[in-house]
Amino acid sequence: MEITALIHDCSAESETGFAATCVEFPEANGQGETVEACLENLRGSIRDVLAYRKEQAAKALLAGERLEVVFA
């Protein structure tokens, strides 16, 4: 699965580092002093979003429903 990051160079606002948001998961964001650190922070945020969504889905299961892991 490929996920798209929108990376912003904060030096445009006279600040240091980088900020990133995720196109597919807009609630996930990251920041860091380098692009690599920013992307690693974003990866963690994406994992957190996915874990939260999975947890919420598990809580909402109805009788006869189950969750399955799918690799894309």
PyMOL Python script that loads the backbone (N, CA, C, O; Angstrom):
from pymol import cmd

cmd.read_pdbstr("""\
ATOM      1  N   MET A   1       0.842  -1.166   0.000  1.00  0.00           N
ATOM      2  CA  MET A   1       0.000   0.000   0.000  1.00  0.00           C
ATOM      3  C   MET A   1       0.893   1.237   0.000  1.00  0.00           C
ATOM      4  O   MET A   1       1.861   1.310   0.756  1.00  0.00           O
ATOM      5  N   GLU A   2       0.572   2.185  -0.830  1.00  0.00           N
ATOM      6  CA  GLU A   2       1.292   3.449  -0.868  1.00  0.00           C
ATOM      7  C   GLU A   2       0.429   4.532  -0.256  1.00  0.00           C
ATOM      8  O   GLU A   2      -0.767   4.619  -0.534  1.00  0.00           O
ATOM      9  N   ILE A   3       1.035   5.348   0.572  1.00  0.00           N
ATOM     10  CA  ILE A   3       0.348   6.459   1.217  1.00  0.00           C
ATOM     11  C   ILE A   3       1.110   7.725   0.858  1.00  0.00           C
ATOM     12  O   ILE A   3       2.341   7.724   0.820  1.00  0.00           O
ATOM     13  N   THR A   4       0.380   8.808   0.595  1.00  0.00           N
ATOM     14  CA  THR A   4       0.968  10.036   0.095  1.00  0.00           C
ATOM     15  C   THR A   4       1.131  11.075   1.201  1.00  0.00           C
ATOM     16  O   THR A   4       0.198  11.356   1.954  1.00  0.00           O
ATOM     17  N   ALA A   5       2.339  11.641   1.283  1.00  0.00           N
ATOM     18  CA  ALA A   5       2.620  12.698   2.253  1.00  0.00           C
ATOM     19  C   ALA A   5       2.773  14.025   1.532  1.00  0.00           C
ATOM     20  O   ALA A   5       3.410  14.099   0.481  1.00  0.00           O
ATOM     21  N   LEU A   6       2.194  15.064   2.093  1.00  0.00           N
ATOM     22  CA  LEU A   6       2.377  16.424   1.624  1.00  0.00           C
ATOM     23  C   LEU A   6       3.357  17.072   2.599  1.00  0.00           C
ATOM     24  O   LEU A   6       3.025  17.282   3.765  1.00  0.00           O
ATOM     25  N   ILE A   7       4.564  17.390   2.124  1.00  0.00           N
ATOM     26  CA  ILE A   7       5.622  17.906   2.991  1.00  0.00           C
ATOM     27  C   ILE A   7       5.736  19.414   2.813  1.00  0.00           C
ATOM     28  O   ILE A   7       5.761  19.926   1.694  1.00  0.00           O
ATOM     29  N   HIS A   8       5.803  20.107   3.938  1.00  0.00           N
ATOM     30  CA  HIS A   8       5.913  21.559   3.942  1.00  0.00           C
ATOM     31  C   HIS A   8       7.244  21.969   4.572  1.00  0.00           C
ATOM     32  O   HIS A   8       7.540  21.574   5.699  1.00  0.00           O
ATOM     33  N   ASP A   9       8.045  22.755   3.857  1.00  0.00           N
ATOM     34  CA  ASP A   9       9.297  23.302   4.378  1.00  0.00           C
ATOM     35  C   ASP A   9       8.949  24.531   5.208  1.00  0.00           C
ATOM     36  O   ASP A   9       8.509  25.543   4.663  1.00  0.00           O
ATOM     37  N   CYS A  10       9.140  24.452   6.497  1.00  0.00           N
ATOM     38  CA  CYS A  10       8.742  25.530   7.399  1.00  0.00           C
ATOM     39  C   CYS A  10       9.628  26.769   7.285  1.00  0.00           C
ATOM     40  O   CYS A  10       9.304  27.809   7.859  1.00  0.00           O
ATOM     41  N   SER A  11      10.730  26.676   6.561  1.00  0.00           N
ATOM     42  CA  SER A  11      11.591  27.851   6.401  1.00  0.00           C
ATOM     43  C   SER A  11      10.880  28.957   5.629  1.00  0.00           C
ATOM     44  O   SER A  11      11.296  30.115   5.687  1.00  0.00           O
ATOM     45  N   ALA A  12       9.816  28.619   4.910  1.00  0.00           N
ATOM     46  CA  ALA A  12       9.033  29.633   4.207  1.00  0.00           C
ATOM     47  C   ALA A  12       8.374  30.601   5.194  1.00  0.00           C
ATOM     48  O   ALA A  12       8.018  31.718   4.821  1.00  0.00           O
ATOM     49  N   GLU A  13       8.212  30.181   6.439  1.00  0.00           N
ATOM     50  CA  GLU A  13       7.645  31.030   7.493  1.00  0.00           C
ATOM     51  C   GLU A  13       8.712  31.439   8.504  1.00  0.00           C
ATOM     52  O   GLU A  13       8.396  31.793   9.640  1.00  0.00           O
ATOM     53  N   SER A  14       9.960  31.389   8.092  1.00  0.00           N
ATOM     54  CA  SER A  14      11.102  31.746   8.952  1.00  0.00           C
ATOM     55  C   SER A  14      11.212  30.842  10.173  1.00  0.00           C
ATOM     56  O   SER A  14      11.664  31.278  11.231  1.00  0.00           O
ATOM     57  N   GLU A  15      10.800  29.591  10.030  1.00  0.00           N
ATOM     58  CA  GLU A  15      10.943  28.599  11.088  1.00  0.00           C
ATOM     59  C   GLU A  15      11.854  27.494  10.575  1.00  0.00           C
ATOM     60  O   GLU A  15      12.229  27.492   9.402  1.00  0.00           O
ATOM     61  N   THR A  16      12.207  26.569  11.432  1.00  0.00           N
ATOM     62  CA  THR A  16      13.063  25.462  11.004  1.00  0.00           C
ATOM     63  C   THR A  16      12.257  24.184  10.924  1.00  0.00           C
ATOM     64  O   THR A  16      11.198  24.061  11.539  1.00  0.00           O
ATOM     65  N   GLY A  17      12.766  23.240  10.164  1.00  0.00           N
ATOM     66  CA  GLY A  17      12.158  21.923  10.091  1.00  0.00           C
ATOM     67  C   GLY A  17      11.107  21.793   9.012  1.00  0.00           C
ATOM     68  O   GLY A  17      10.937  22.652   8.147  1.00  0.00           O
ATOM     69  N   PHE A  18      10.406  20.665   9.108  1.00  0.00           N
ATOM     70  CA  PHE A  18       9.414  20.297   8.104  1.00  0.00           C
ATOM     71  C   PHE A  18       8.150  19.815   8.803  1.00  0.00           C
ATOM     72  O   PHE A  18       8.197  19.296   9.919  1.00  0.00           O
ATOM     73  N   ALA A  19       7.029  19.996   8.129  1.00  0.00           N
ATOM     74  CA  ALA A  19       5.739  19.493   8.606  1.00  0.00           C
ATOM     75  C   ALA A  19       5.121  18.680   7.472  1.00  0.00           C
ATOM     76  O   ALA A  19       5.336  18.983   6.298  1.00  0.00           O
ATOM     77  N   ALA A  20       4.367  17.664   7.818  1.00  0.00           N
ATOM     78  CA  ALA A  20       3.746  16.822   6.797  1.00  0.00           C
ATOM     79  C   ALA A  20       2.331  16.456   7.203  1.00  0.00           C
ATOM     80  O   ALA A  20       2.024  16.284   8.383  1.00  0.00           O
ATOM     81  N   THR A  21       1.482  16.342   6.202  1.00  0.00           N
ATOM     82  CA  THR A  21       0.143  15.809   6.392  1.00  0.00           C
ATOM     83  C   THR A  21      -0.012  14.642   5.428  1.00  0.00           C
ATOM     84  O   THR A  21       0.750  14.502   4.471  1.00  0.00           O
ATOM     85  N   CYS A  22      -0.994  13.820   5.690  1.00  0.00           N
ATOM     86  CA  CYS A  22      -1.238  12.634   4.880  1.00  0.00           C
ATOM     87  C   CYS A  22      -2.477  12.871   4.021  1.00  0.00           C
ATOM     88  O   CYS A  22      -3.538  13.212   4.544  1.00  0.00           O
ATOM     89  N   VAL A  23      -2.350  12.693   2.715  1.00  0.00           N
ATOM     90  CA  VAL A  23      -3.459  12.916   1.799  1.00  0.00           C
ATOM     91  C   VAL A  23      -4.608  11.948   2.103  1.00  0.00           C
ATOM     92  O   VAL A  23      -5.769  12.355   2.120  1.00  0.00           O
ATOM     93  N   GLU A  24      -4.297  10.691   2.340  1.00  0.00           N
ATOM     94  CA  GLU A  24      -5.326   9.673   2.560  1.00  0.00           C
ATOM     95  C   GLU A  24      -5.919   9.712   3.973  1.00  0.00           C
ATOM     96  O   GLU A  24      -7.072   9.327   4.171  1.00  0.00           O
ATOM     97  N   PHE A  25      -5.146  10.168   4.943  1.00  0.00           N
ATOM     98  CA  PHE A  25      -5.591  10.256   6.334  1.00  0.00           C
ATOM     99  C   PHE A  25      -5.303  11.668   6.831  1.00  0.00           C
ATOM    100  O   PHE A  25      -4.296  11.875   7.508  1.00  0.00           O
ATOM    101  N   PRO A  26      -6.150  12.644   6.519  1.00  0.00           N
ATOM    102  CA  PRO A  26      -5.858  14.036   6.839  1.00  0.00           C
ATOM    103  C   PRO A  26      -5.660  14.328   8.328  1.00  0.00           C
ATOM    104  O   PRO A  26      -5.050  15.335   8.687  1.00  0.00           O
ATOM    105  N   GLU A  27      -6.168  13.459   9.184  1.00  0.00           N
ATOM    106  CA  GLU A  27      -5.979  13.694  10.616  1.00  0.00           C
ATOM    107  C   GLU A  27      -4.584  13.298  11.090  1.00  0.00           C
ATOM    108  O   GLU A  27      -4.216  13.594  12.226  1.00  0.00           O
ATOM    109  N   ALA A  28      -3.800  12.632  10.238  1.00  0.00           N
ATOM    110  CA  ALA A  28      -2.429  12.254  10.566  1.00  0.00           C
ATOM    111  C   ALA A  28      -1.481  13.350  10.104  1.00  0.00           C
ATOM    112  O   ALA A  28      -1.582  13.839   8.979  1.00  0.00           O
ATOM    113  N   ASN A  29      -0.558  13.731  10.983  1.00  0.00           N
ATOM    114  CA  ASN A  29       0.439  14.729  10.612  1.00  0.00           C
ATOM    115  C   ASN A  29       1.740  14.435  11.319  1.00  0.00           C
ATOM    116  O   ASN A  29       1.780  13.693  12.300  1.00  0.00           O
ATOM    117  N   GLY A  30       2.797  15.024  10.813  1.00  0.00           N
ATOM    118  CA  GLY A  30       4.108  14.817  11.408  1.00  0.00           C
ATOM    119  C   GLY A  30       4.948  16.066  11.298  1.00  0.00           C
ATOM    120  O   GLY A  30       4.634  16.989  10.546  1.00  0.00           O
ATOM    121  N   GLN A  31       6.026  16.076  12.064  1.00  0.00           N
ATOM    122  CA  GLN A  31       6.969  17.182  11.994  1.00  0.00           C
ATOM    123  C   GLN A  31       8.340  16.687  12.397  1.00  0.00           C
ATOM    124  O   GLN A  31       8.472  15.676  13.087  1.00  0.00           O
ATOM    125  N   GLY A  32       9.361  17.408  11.959  1.00  0.00           N
ATOM    126  CA  GLY A  32      10.722  17.041  12.302  1.00  0.00           C
ATOM    127  C   GLY A  32      11.716  18.041  11.745  1.00  0.00           C
ATOM    128  O   GLY A  32      11.391  18.849  10.876  1.00  0.00           O
ATOM    129  N   GLU A  33      12.924  17.972  12.258  1.00  0.00           N
ATOM    130  CA  GLU A  33      13.979  18.876  11.814  1.00  0.00           C
ATOM    131  C   GLU A  33      14.460  18.545  10.405  1.00  0.00           C
ATOM    132  O   GLU A  33      14.937  19.423   9.685  1.00  0.00           O
ATOM    133  N   THR A  34      14.335  17.284  10.016  1.00  0.00           N
ATOM    134  CA  THR A  34      14.713  16.852   8.666  1.00  0.00           C
ATOM    135  C   THR A  34      13.497  16.215   7.996  1.00  0.00           C
ATOM    136  O   THR A  34      12.526  15.860   8.664  1.00  0.00           O
ATOM    137  N   VAL A  35      13.559  16.074   6.680  1.00  0.00           N
ATOM    138  CA  VAL A  35      12.464  15.405   5.962  1.00  0.00           C
ATOM    139  C   VAL A  35      12.306  13.979   6.479  1.00  0.00           C
ATOM    140  O   VAL A  35      11.187  13.512   6.693  1.00  0.00           O
ATOM    141  N   GLU A  36      13.432  13.287   6.680  1.00  0.00           N
ATOM    142  CA  GLU A  36      13.377  11.902   7.143  1.00  0.00           C
ATOM    143  C   GLU A  36      12.718  11.798   8.516  1.00  0.00           C
ATOM    144  O   GLU A  36      11.893  10.915   8.748  1.00  0.00           O
ATOM    145  N   ALA A  37      13.088  12.711   9.431  1.00  0.00           N
ATOM    146  CA  ALA A  37      12.492  12.696  10.773  1.00  0.00           C
ATOM    147  C   ALA A  37      11.004  13.041  10.703  1.00  0.00           C
ATOM    148  O   ALA A  37      10.189  12.465  11.424  1.00  0.00           O
ATOM    149  N   CYS A  38      10.668  13.971   9.841  1.00  0.00           N
ATOM    150  CA  CYS A  38       9.267  14.362   9.658  1.00  0.00           C
ATOM    151  C   CYS A  38       8.437  13.187   9.152  1.00  0.00           C
ATOM    152  O   CYS A  38       7.339  12.938   9.650  1.00  0.00           O
ATOM    153  N   LEU A  39       8.962  12.466   8.164  1.00  0.00           N
ATOM    154  CA  LEU A  39       8.233  11.321   7.614  1.00  0.00           C
ATOM    155  C   LEU A  39       8.107  10.191   8.627  1.00  0.00           C
ATOM    156  O   LEU A  39       7.076   9.521   8.676  1.00  0.00           O
ATOM    157  N   GLU A  40       9.134   9.972   9.431  1.00  0.00           N
ATOM    158  CA  GLU A  40       9.044   8.936  10.465  1.00  0.00           C
ATOM    159  C   GLU A  40       7.976   9.311  11.486  1.00  0.00           C
ATOM    160  O   GLU A  40       7.226   8.450  11.946  1.00  0.00           O
ATOM    161  N   ASN A  41       7.905  10.583  11.841  1.00  0.00           N
ATOM    162  CA  ASN A  41       6.880  11.060  12.758  1.00  0.00           C
ATOM    163  C   ASN A  41       5.498  10.893  12.145  1.00  0.00           C
ATOM    164  O   ASN A  41       4.554  10.510  12.836  1.00  0.00           O
ATOM    165  N   LEU A  42       5.372  11.178  10.852  1.00  0.00           N
ATOM    166  CA  LEU A  42       4.105  10.998  10.142  1.00  0.00           C
ATOM    167  C   LEU A  42       3.709   9.524  10.112  1.00  0.00           C
ATOM    168  O   LEU A  42       2.539   9.198  10.310  1.00  0.00           O
ATOM    169  N   ARG A  43       4.668   8.630   9.868  1.00  0.00           N
ATOM    170  CA  ARG A  43       4.365   7.184   9.879  1.00  0.00           C
ATOM    171  C   ARG A  43       3.761   6.766  11.218  1.00  0.00           C
ATOM    172  O   ARG A  43       2.794   6.006  11.258  1.00  0.00           O
ATOM    173  N   GLY A  44       4.333   7.262  12.305  1.00  0.00           N
ATOM    174  CA  GLY A  44       3.796   6.943  13.626  1.00  0.00           C
ATOM    175  C   GLY A  44       2.383   7.456  13.790  1.00  0.00           C
ATOM    176  O   GLY A  44       1.534   6.772  14.361  1.00  0.00           O
ATOM    177  N   SER A  45       2.123   8.645  13.298  1.00  0.00           N
ATOM    178  CA  SER A  45       0.784   9.223  13.370  1.00  0.00           C
ATOM    179  C   SER A  45      -0.213   8.399  12.558  1.00  0.00           C
ATOM    180  O   SER A  45      -1.341   8.175  12.998  1.00  0.00           O
ATOM    181  N   ILE A  46       0.200   7.952  11.381  1.00  0.00           N
ATOM    182  CA  ILE A  46      -0.675   7.111  10.545  1.00  0.00           C
ATOM    183  C   ILE A  46      -0.973   5.798  11.262  1.00  0.00           C
ATOM    184  O   ILE A  46      -2.116   5.339  11.259  1.00  0.00           O
ATOM    185  N   ARG A  47       0.038   5.192  11.875  1.00  0.00           N
ATOM    186  CA  ARG A  47      -0.187   3.948  12.631  1.00  0.00           C
ATOM    187  C   ARG A  47      -1.177   4.186  13.767  1.00  0.00           C
ATOM    188  O   ARG A  47      -2.038   3.345  14.027  1.00  0.00           O
ATOM    189  N   ASP A  48      -1.059   5.322  14.442  1.00  0.00           N
ATOM    190  CA  ASP A  48      -1.977   5.648  15.529  1.00  0.00           C
ATOM    191  C   ASP A  48      -3.414   5.801  15.018  1.00  0.00           C
ATOM    192  O   ASP A  48      -4.355   5.316  15.647  1.00  0.00           O
ATOM    193  N   VAL A  49      -3.577   6.474  13.885  1.00  0.00           N
ATOM    194  CA  VAL A  49      -4.912   6.657  13.297  1.00  0.00           C
ATOM    195  C   VAL A  49      -5.512   5.302  12.943  1.00  0.00           C
ATOM    196  O   VAL A  49      -6.675   5.039  13.251  1.00  0.00           O
ATOM    197  N   LEU A  50      -4.734   4.448  12.305  1.00  0.00           N
ATOM    198  CA  LEU A  50      -5.244   3.133  11.908  1.00  0.00           C
ATOM    199  C   LEU A  50      -5.601   2.279  13.131  1.00  0.00           C
ATOM    200  O   LEU A  50      -6.618   1.586  13.131  1.00  0.00           O
ATOM    201  N   ALA A  51      -4.766   2.332  14.167  1.00  0.00           N
ATOM    202  CA  ALA A  51      -5.059   1.567  15.386  1.00  0.00           C
ATOM    203  C   ALA A  51      -6.342   2.072  16.042  1.00  0.00           C
ATOM    204  O   ALA A  51      -7.159   1.276  16.507  1.00  0.00           O
ATOM    205  N   TYR A  52      -6.520   3.386  16.080  1.00  0.00           N
ATOM    206  CA  TYR A  52      -7.736   3.963  16.662  1.00  0.00           C
ATOM    207  C   TYR A  52      -8.966   3.529  15.876  1.00  0.00           C
ATOM    208  O   TYR A  52      -9.970   3.120  16.460  1.00  0.00           O
ATOM    209  N   ARG A  53      -8.887   3.618  14.558  1.00  0.00           N
ATOM    210  CA  ARG A  53     -10.033   3.226  13.729  1.00  0.00           C
ATOM    211  C   ARG A  53     -10.363   1.749  13.911  1.00  0.00           C
ATOM    212  O   ARG A  53     -11.535   1.375  13.966  1.00  0.00           O
ATOM    213  N   LYS A  54      -9.338   0.914  14.002  1.00  0.00           N
ATOM    214  CA  LYS A  54      -9.563  -0.524  14.201  1.00  0.00           C
ATOM    215  C   LYS A  54     -10.219  -0.778  15.557  1.00  0.00           C
ATOM    216  O   LYS A  54     -11.129  -1.599  15.671  1.00  0.00           O
ATOM    217  N   GLU A  55      -9.753  -0.074  16.570  1.00  0.00           N
ATOM    218  CA  GLU A  55     -10.328  -0.206  17.908  1.00  0.00           C
ATOM    219  C   GLU A  55     -11.799   0.208  17.917  1.00  0.00           C
ATOM    220  O   GLU A  55     -12.636  -0.469  18.515  1.00  0.00           O
ATOM    221  N   GLN A  56     -12.105   1.304  17.261  1.00  0.00           N
ATOM    222  CA  GLN A  56     -13.480   1.784  17.201  1.00  0.00           C
ATOM    223  C   GLN A  56     -14.371   0.811  16.421  1.00  0.00           C
ATOM    224  O   GLN A  56     -15.519   0.578  16.801  1.00  0.00           O
ATOM    225  N   ALA A  57     -13.848   0.251  15.345  1.00  0.00           N
ATOM    226  CA  ALA A  57     -14.612  -0.722  14.558  1.00  0.00           C
ATOM    227  C   ALA A  57     -14.891  -1.974  15.392  1.00  0.00           C
ATOM    228  O   ALA A  57     -15.988  -2.532  15.335  1.00  0.00           O
ATOM    229  N   ALA A  58     -13.895  -2.413  16.166  1.00  0.00           N
ATOM    230  CA  ALA A  58     -14.073  -3.599  17.000  1.00  0.00           C
ATOM    231  C   ALA A  58     -15.161  -3.374  18.050  1.00  0.00           C
ATOM    232  O   ALA A  58     -15.922  -4.287  18.370  1.00  0.00           O
ATOM    233  N   LYS A  59     -15.228  -2.158  18.580  1.00  0.00           N
ATOM    234  CA  LYS A  59     -16.247  -1.838  19.581  1.00  0.00           C
ATOM    235  C   LYS A  59     -17.648  -1.800  18.982  1.00  0.00           C
ATOM    236  O   LYS A  59     -18.632  -1.989  19.697  1.00  0.00           O
ATOM    237  N   ALA A  60     -17.746  -1.558  17.681  1.00  0.00           N
ATOM    238  CA  ALA A  60     -19.049  -1.390  17.035  1.00  0.00           C
ATOM    239  C   ALA A  60     -19.543  -2.646  16.327  1.00  0.00           C
ATOM    240  O   ALA A  60     -20.561  -2.596  15.637  1.00  0.00           O
ATOM    241  N   LEU A  61     -18.847  -3.774  16.482  1.00  0.00           N
ATOM    242  CA  LEU A  61     -19.253  -5.000  15.809  1.00  0.00           C
ATOM    243  C   LEU A  61     -20.641  -5.453  16.262  1.00  0.00           C
ATOM    244  O   LEU A  61     -20.974  -5.409  17.446  1.00  0.00           O
ATOM    245  N   LEU A  62     -21.421  -5.879  15.310  1.00  0.00           N
ATOM    246  CA  LEU A  62     -22.737  -6.434  15.597  1.00  0.00           C
ATOM    247  C   LEU A  62     -22.645  -7.958  15.604  1.00  0.00           C
ATOM    248  O   LEU A  62     -21.633  -8.527  15.195  1.00  0.00           O
ATOM    249  N   ALA A  63     -23.685  -8.599  16.060  1.00  0.00           N
ATOM    250  CA  ALA A  63     -23.727 -10.058  16.078  1.00  0.00           C
ATOM    251  C   ALA A  63     -23.498 -10.592  14.669  1.00  0.00           C
ATOM    252  O   ALA A  63     -24.125 -10.130  13.716  1.00  0.00           O
ATOM    253  N   GLY A  64     -22.611 -11.553  14.540  1.00  0.00           N
ATOM    254  CA  GLY A  64     -22.327 -12.163  13.250  1.00  0.00           C
ATOM    255  C   GLY A  64     -21.261 -11.430  12.444  1.00  0.00           C
ATOM    256  O   GLY A  64     -20.915 -11.875  11.350  1.00  0.00           O
ATOM    257  N   GLU A  65     -20.733 -10.322  12.952  1.00  0.00           N
ATOM    258  CA  GLU A  65     -19.692  -9.582  12.242  1.00  0.00           C
ATOM    259  C   GLU A  65     -18.334  -9.854  12.867  1.00  0.00           C
ATOM    260  O   GLU A  65     -18.235 -10.191  14.047  1.00  0.00           O
ATOM    261  N   ARG A  66     -17.293  -9.703  12.066  1.00  0.00           N
ATOM    262  CA  ARG A  66     -15.932  -9.840  12.565  1.00  0.00           C
ATOM    263  C   ARG A  66     -15.007  -9.003  11.706  1.00  0.00           C
ATOM    264  O   ARG A  66     -15.351  -8.625  10.586  1.00  0.00           O
ATOM    265  N   LEU A  67     -13.858  -8.724  12.228  1.00  0.00           N
ATOM    266  CA  LEU A  67     -12.854  -7.986  11.481  1.00  0.00           C
ATOM    267  C   LEU A  67     -11.843  -8.961  10.862  1.00  0.00           C
ATOM    268  O   LEU A  67     -11.480  -9.958  11.486  1.00  0.00           O
ATOM    269  N   GLU A  68     -11.406  -8.682   9.672  1.00  0.00           N
ATOM    270  CA  GLU A  68     -10.383  -9.486   8.988  1.00  0.00           C
ATOM    271  C   GLU A  68      -9.281  -8.552   8.540  1.00  0.00           C
ATOM    272  O   GLU A  68      -9.551  -7.423   8.131  1.00  0.00           O
ATOM    273  N   VAL A  69      -8.046  -9.005   8.610  1.00  0.00           N
ATOM    274  CA  VAL A  69      -6.913  -8.226   8.133  1.00  0.00           C
ATOM    275  C   VAL A  69      -6.752  -8.485   6.635  1.00  0.00           C
ATOM    276  O   VAL A  69      -6.753  -9.630   6.181  1.00  0.00           O
ATOM    277  N   VAL A  70      -6.613  -7.395   5.884  1.00  0.00           N
ATOM    278  CA  VAL A  70      -6.458  -7.471   4.433  1.00  0.00           C
ATOM    279  C   VAL A  70      -5.168  -6.736   4.068  1.00  0.00           C
ATOM    280  O   VAL A  70      -4.932  -5.622   4.535  1.00  0.00           O
ATOM    281  N   PHE A  71      -4.353  -7.349   3.250  1.00  0.00           N
ATOM    282  CA  PHE A  71      -3.123  -6.701   2.787  1.00  0.00           C
ATOM    283  C   PHE A  71      -3.356  -6.155   1.391  1.00  0.00           C
ATOM    284  O   PHE A  71      -3.805  -6.875   0.500  1.00  0.00           O
ATOM    285  N   ALA A  72      -3.049  -4.879   1.204  1.00  0.00           N
ATOM    286  CA  ALA A  72      -3.250  -4.249  -0.100  1.00  0.00           C
ATOM    287  C   ALA A  72      -1.912  -3.840  -0.690  1.00  0.00           C
ATOM    288  O   ALA A  72      -1.865  -3.290  -1.791  1.00  0.00           O
TER     289      ALA A  72
END
""", "prot")
cmd.dss("prot")
cmd.show_as("cartoon", "prot")
cmd.util.cbc("prot")
cmd.orient("prot")
